[in-house]
Amino acid sequence: MSKKKLISIITLVVLVIGLGLAGAFEYKHVKQVKARKLAQQQQSLPAGKKPSDYKVGKDYNEAVKTSKPVLVLFYADWCRYCIRFMPIYEQAAKKYAKDLEFAKVNVEDRKYEKLVQDSRISGFPTVMIIDKKYDNKVIIPNSSLGTIDDISAEIDRFTRIRKLLDK
């Protein structure tokens, strides 16, 4: 084997090993960053407060009797995402009180069993706008439940369209 081929092979082997080590370092770093973010999120959970502890909105059956559309939160008290979302839902209820009614539905409450089944709720939290005036149901995607700005964008879109329909 010529000296040039041997040097090329050694260089290639060193390069492959170096890239492998760099990838392993990056993977370890990404895992550490994700672990830190998860720890921060868990620390930011409201201490000892379940979604059912929040006094937001009306009972679902009362809320749907009004003329306003209803922003309904389907939740479970044990759901960490629901727990994390509740302060945002509470802010939205204050911000949009004149445009929407707000209601919470505990999916484990037997009185809402038929509603949960009919609404095809399969994950938590699920946020839905129910507008009886136009026989319309709009599910707000979970990707829009992270901040008050995210959910506000979805609510604003809905209210703009509804106002156009009301003209």
C-alpha positions as CSV (number, residue, x, y, z in Angstrom):
1,M,0.0,0.0,0.0
2,S,1.4,3.4,-0.9
3,K,2.2,6.0,1.7
4,K,-0.5,8.4,0.2
5,K,-3.3,5.8,0.5
6,L,-2.2,4.9,4.1
7,I,-2.3,8.6,5.1
8,S,-5.7,9.0,3.4
9,I,-7.1,6.0,5.3
10,I,-5.7,7.2,8.6
11,T,-7.1,10.7,8.0
12,L,-10.5,9.3,7.1
13,V,-10.6,7.1,10.2
14,V,-9.6,10.0,12.4
15,L,-12.3,12.2,10.8
16,V,-15.0,9.6,11.3
17,I,-14.0,9.1,14.9
18,G,-13.9,12.8,15.5
19,L,-17.4,13.3,14.0
20,G,-18.7,10.4,16.0
21,L,-17.4,12.0,19.2
22,A,-18.8,15.4,18.2
23,G,-22.2,13.8,17.6
24,A,-22.1,12.0,20.9
25,F,-21.2,15.3,22.7
26,E,-24.1,17.1,20.9
27,Y,-26.5,14.3,21.8
28,K,-25.5,14.5,25.4
29,H,-25.8,18.3,25.3
30,V,-29.3,18.1,23.8
31,K,-30.4,15.6,26.4
32,Q,-29.1,17.9,29.2
33,V,-30.9,20.9,27.7
34,K,-34.1,19.0,27.4
35,A,-33.8,17.7,31.0
36,R,-33.2,21.3,32.3
37,K,-36.3,22.6,30.3
38,L,-38.4,19.8,31.8
39,A,-37.2,20.6,35.3
40,Q,-38.0,24.3,34.8
41,Q,-41.5,23.5,33.5
42,Q,-42.2,21.2,36.4
43,Q,-41.0,23.9,38.8
44,S,-43.4,26.4,37.2
45,L,-46.4,24.3,37.8
46,P,-48.9,25.9,40.2
47,A,-48.1,24.4,43.6
48,G,-50.8,21.9,44.6
49,K,-53.5,23.4,42.4
50,K,-55.6,21.2,40.2
51,P,-57.6,22.5,37.3
52,S,-60.9,21.9,39.2
53,D,-59.6,24.2,42.0
54,Y,-59.7,27.2,39.6
55,K,-62.9,29.2,39.6
56,V,-63.1,30.1,35.9
57,G,-66.2,30.6,34.0
58,K,-69.6,28.9,34.4
59,D,-70.9,25.4,34.5
60,Y,-70.9,24.0,31.0
61,N,-74.7,23.5,30.9
62,E,-75.2,27.2,32.0
63,A,-72.6,28.6,29.6
64,V,-74.1,27.0,26.5
65,K,-77.5,28.6,27.3
66,T,-76.2,32.1,26.6
67,S,-76.0,33.8,23.3
68,K,-72.2,34.0,23.4
69,P,-69.8,31.4,22.0
70,V,-68.3,29.2,24.7
71,L,-64.7,28.4,25.1
72,V,-64.7,25.0,26.7
73,L,-61.7,23.4,28.4
74,F,-61.8,19.6,28.7
75,Y,-59.4,18.6,31.4
76,A,-58.4,15.9,33.9
77,D,-57.1,16.9,37.3
78,W,-54.2,14.4,37.1
79,C,-53.0,15.8,33.7
80,R,-49.8,17.8,34.0
81,Y,-50.4,19.7,30.8
82,C,-53.9,20.7,32.1
83,I,-52.3,21.9,35.4
84,R,-49.7,23.9,33.4
85,F,-52.4,25.4,31.1
86,M,-54.8,26.6,33.8
87,P,-53.1,30.0,34.5
88,I,-53.2,30.7,30.8
89,Y,-56.9,29.7,30.6
90,E,-57.6,32.0,33.5
91,Q,-55.9,34.9,31.8
92,A,-57.9,34.2,28.6
93,A,-61.1,34.2,30.6
94,K,-60.4,37.6,31.9
95,K,-59.2,39.0,28.6
96,Y,-62.2,37.7,26.5
97,A,-65.0,37.9,29.1
98,K,-67.1,40.3,26.9
99,D,-66.8,38.1,23.8
100,L,-67.0,34.6,25.1
101,E,-68.4,32.5,27.9
102,F,-65.9,30.1,29.6
103,A,-66.5,26.7,30.9
104,K,-64.5,23.7,32.2
105,V,-65.4,20.1,31.8
106,N,-63.7,17.5,33.9
107,V,-63.6,14.5,31.6
108,E,-63.8,12.1,34.6
109,D,-67.1,13.6,35.8
110,R,-69.9,11.2,35.0
111,K,-72.4,14.0,34.3
112,Y,-70.3,15.0,31.3
113,E,-69.7,11.4,30.0
114,K,-72.0,11.8,27.0
115,L,-70.6,15.3,26.1
116,V,-67.0,14.0,26.2
117,Q,-68.0,11.0,24.0
118,D,-69.9,13.2,21.5
119,S,-67.1,15.7,21.4
120,R,-64.6,12.9,20.6
121,I,-62.2,14.0,23.3
122,S,-59.1,11.9,23.2
123,G,-56.4,14.0,24.8
124,F,-56.0,16.6,27.5
125,P,-56.3,19.5,27.6
126,T,-58.7,19.9,24.7
127,V,-60.0,23.5,24.1
128,M,-63.0,23.9,21.9
129,I,-65.1,27.0,20.9
130,I,-68.7,26.1,20.7
131,D,-70.9,28.6,18.8
132,K,-74.5,27.5,18.9
133,K,-75.6,30.5,16.8
134,Y,-73.8,29.1,13.8
135,D,-73.8,25.5,14.8
136,N,-70.0,25.5,14.8
137,K,-67.3,23.8,16.9
138,V,-63.7,24.8,16.6
139,I,-60.9,22.9,18.3
140,I,-57.9,25.0,19.2
141,P,-54.8,23.0,18.5
142,N,-52.6,22.1,21.5
143,S,-49.7,23.8,19.9
144,S,-51.6,27.1,20.5
145,L,-52.0,26.5,24.3
146,G,-48.5,27.3,25.4
147,T,-48.9,31.0,26.1
148,I,-51.6,33.6,26.4
149,D,-50.4,35.1,23.1
150,D,-50.8,31.8,21.3
151,I,-54.3,31.1,22.4
152,S,-55.2,34.8,21.9
153,A,-54.2,34.5,18.3
154,E,-56.7,31.6,17.8
155,I,-59.5,33.3,19.8
156,D,-59.0,36.6,17.8
157,R,-59.2,34.7,14.5
158,F,-62.5,33.1,15.6
159,T,-64.0,36.4,16.9
160,R,-63.0,38.2,13.7
161,I,-64.7,35.6,11.5
162,R,-67.8,35.6,13.8
163,K,-68.1,39.4,13.6
164,L,-68.0,39.2,9.8
165,L,-70.8,36.6,9.8
166,D,-72.9,38.8,12.1
167,K,-72.8,41.7,9.6
